Amino acid sequence: MRREDGRVIRAAFEGRAFLCLLAGGCAIGFAPIFVRLSDTGPIASAFWRVALAAPLLWMWLLRSPCLGRGPGERNQFLPVFLAGLFFAVDLGAWHWSIVWTSVANSTLLANLAPIFVTLGGWLLWKQKVTRLFLVGMVTAIVGMFVLVGPSFAAGGTRLMGDALAALTGLFYASYMLAIKQARDAQASTARLMAWSTTITAVLLLPVALASPQPMLPQAASGWLVLFGLALVSQVLGQGLIAYAFAHLPASLSSVSLLIQPVVAALAAWAIFGEAIGPAQLVGGAIVLAGIWISKRAA
């Protein structure tokens, strides 16, 4: 009876974590919308996303019972620092890609991250890689080439935007693996988010200041957009996903990215009237199908 009760409790925690995961994915889906609406430069908006979120996360940490332990603990420092580092590179690359290519392309290509997460799980934690996973990975790669086909024809910044979006997937996967390792080392959600977000802000600040772009919003409405980016995408979205990582495998956790492109594409269509062409529909569907197959195999 006790064993069955334990299974029920564990299943309840996993179910709640999965719902948080999906909600976090939906929240992150609005990030490219806020970036497009922002009147600052792409790196500046990436910096303000974490800089405005950091004080709120530190307030959360200060009110939490885990305050007594910081990232200096032996098993937590490195993954927390790496999470901040990888997220800084991820945000910088992704925010530029949003400016140079469509929201749909940028978000879909960034969603190659689950493939890298599963590969990382195999390399770091010796998780088994099945033939079905390989089928899914190849399918996703084929879909990526179909998706970016028009950009190869167009060349220029459109192609560069798609390339940065694909690179984002690699660094976001690295970020998620670092988050998973930190959670496995018993870092609380509040402590992990406060420290990693602060590290990201510190790393992005000199890059944003050195970039030839507007650093400050031109009007009060610009600040509202940045606060929305910080609250919705960073505090809520990344916070929910970091919580879920404590209760779900890293490969399964990355399934939240399957919701993100759907939310982003629909929002871009509703707000910007951004059309989705046939190549994007076919390529995006193939990419998502490949990721779904890979997740089934994970």
N, C-alpha and C positions, 0 to 999 in steps of 0.2 A: 504493500500500500504506500509506503513511504517513497519507494522508487517511482511509482506511478505519479504520486503527488509532485515529485521533483520534475518529472517530465512535463507535467501540466504547467508548472510554474515556468519552466524553461521555455516551453512553447509560447506562453503568454508574453514573456519578455522578448522573444524573437519576433512575434507578431507585432508588438508595439514598436520594436526597433525598425522593422521593415516599413511600417507606416510612416515613421519619422524619416526614413531614408527616402521614400517617395515624395514626401512633403518637401524635404530639403532639395531634391532634384527639381521640383516645380519652382521653388523660390530662386534657385540658381538660373533657371530658364529665363528669368527677367533681367539678368545681368547685361546681356548685349543690348537690350532695349534702353536701359539707363545709360549705357556708354554712348549709344547713338544720340540720346537726348542731351547729353552733357555738352557744355560749351568750353570745357577744358580739353587739353590734349589727351591722347590715349594713355600715356604713361602717368600723367597727372591724375586722371580719373582712377587709374589702378591704385596710385598712392592714396588718394583720398578715400577710396573704398575701405582700405585697412586702417588708415590713420583715424578716421572718424569712428570706426568700429572698435578700435582698441580700448578707449576709455570705458565704453559700455561693457566690454568683456572683462576688464579689470574690476569694475564695480561688481560684476557677477562673481568673480573670483574672491574678492574681499568679503563678500557675504556668504561664501560657501564654507563648509566645514573642512575643506581640504587645503586651507590657506597655508598651513604650517609647512607644506612641502613644495619646493620650487623645482624648476627644471634641472637644477644642479644634481639631483639624485643620479646615481651612477648609471642606471639603465635608461634614464629618461632624457638626459641632456642631448645626446646625439640625434635621436629620432625627432625630437622637438625642433632642434635647430635645422635639421634637414627639411622638415616640413615647411618651416618659414622660408628657407632658401629656395626650394623647389616651387613653392607657391608664388614667390616673387617673380621667378623666370616665367612661370605659367601665365600669370596675370599680364606681364609685359608683352609677351608674344601674342596672347589672345586678344588683348585690347587693340593692338595694332591690326590684327587680322580682321576684327569687326569693322574697322574703318576702311580697309582696303578691299574687302569682299562682302558678299551678302551675309546677313545674319544666319540664314539657313545653312550656307556652305560652312561658315565659321563654326557654328555649333555642331553640325553633323561630323565634320572632320575632327573636331576636338573629342568627339565621342568614340574615337578609336582607343581611348584610354582603357576600357575594360579588357581589351586584348593584351595590352602591356601589363595590366595588373595581374592577369592570370599567368602570363609568362614570368613576371616577377615572383609570384607565389611559387612557381615551379623552381625557379633558380634559388630563391632565398629559403623557402620552407619545404622544398622537395615535394610539393603537391603534384599529384599525378596529372599528366597531360594526355588526354585520350585522343583517338582518331577523330571523334566528333568535334572536339575543340579545334583540331587542325583544319577540318572542313570549314568550320565557322570562321577561323582566322583568314583563310584563303578567300572565302566569300566576301568578307569585309574589305579586304584589300582590293578585290576586283571592283566592288562597289565604290571604293574611294577613287579609283581611276576613272570610272564612269562619271562620277560626280564632278571631278575636276577637269574633265575633258574640255568643256567650253572655255575654261580658264587658260588651258594650254594654247587654245586657238587665239584667245584675246591677248594673252601675255601680259606684260607690264605689272602694275600694282595688283590687279585681280589675281594673277598667278601667285605673286608674292604673298597676298593675303591668305590664299588657300594653303600655301606651304607653311606659313606661320601657324595656321589653325591645326594642321597635322602635327607640327612640332609641339603645340600645346598639349595634345593628347599624351605625348610621351612624358612631359614634365608633370602633367596633372596626375598621371598614373604613379609617378615617383612620389608625388605629394601624398597620395592616398596610401601607398605602401608605408611611408614614413608615419602617417597618422595611425595606421593599423599597428605598427611596431610600438609606437608610444602608448597606445591604449593597452596593448598586451603587457607593457611594462608598468601598468597601473596608474598611468597619468590620467587624471580626471578630465572630463570634457571642458570644464571651466578653465583649469590650469593650462591644458593643451591649447585651447583657442586663444587665451590671453597672450601666452608667450609666443606662439607661432605667428599670430597676427601682428604682434609688435615687431618681431624679427623681420617679417615681410615688409612692414612700413619703413623700418630703418634702412633696409637694403634698397628699397625703391626710391627713397627720398633723393639721394644724390643723382640718380639716373633721371628722375623727373626734373630736377633743377637744371641739369645740363642739357636737357632736350629742348630743341627750338619749337616750343609749343606754349599755349596759354596755361599757366599754372593755377590761376585763380578764376573762379566763375565771374562772369561779367555782370550778373544780376542775382537777386535773391532767389529767383526760380532755379538758377543754376545750382545753388547750395541745396535746395530741396531735392533735386535730382541726385546729387552726390550722397545726401543723407539717406535717400531711398535705396541707393546702391549698397551703402554700408549696412543698413538695417535688414533689408530683405535678402540680399545675396550673401553677405558675409556673416552677420550675427545669426540670422535665422537659418539660412540655407546651409552654410558650412557647419554651424553649430549642431543642427539636427543630424547631419551626416557623420560628424565626429562622434556624436552619441551612439549612432547606430553601429559604428565600427567596433564598439566594445562587445557587441552581442551577435554580430554576423561575420562570416568570412569576408576577407578583402575582395575576393572575386565576386561574391554575391552582392556586396555593398556597392560595387561599381554599376549595378543595374539601374541605380538612380539616374545615370546618364541617359538612359533610354527615354526618360520622360522629358529631359531638358530640351532636346531638339524639337520635340513636338510643341512644347510650350513656347519656345523662342520663335519658331516659324509661324505659329498662329498669332502671336503677339505682333510680330513684324508685319504680317499681312494686315492685321486690324489697325495698327497705328501708322505704319509707314506706307501701306499699300504695296509692300514688297512682293512681287509676283514670284511664284515658284515654277520654273520651267520644266519641261518633260525630262530633260537630262537630270535635273536635281531630284525630281520625284523618283525616277528609276534608280539613280545612283544612291540616293538616301535610303530608299527601301532596301536595296541590296546590302548597304552597310549595316542597317539596323537588323536585317535578317541574319547577317553573319555574326553580329554581336549576340543576338538572341540564341543562335545555335551554340555559340561558344559558352554562353552562360548556362545553357542546359547541360553542357558537358562538364562544367566546372564543379 
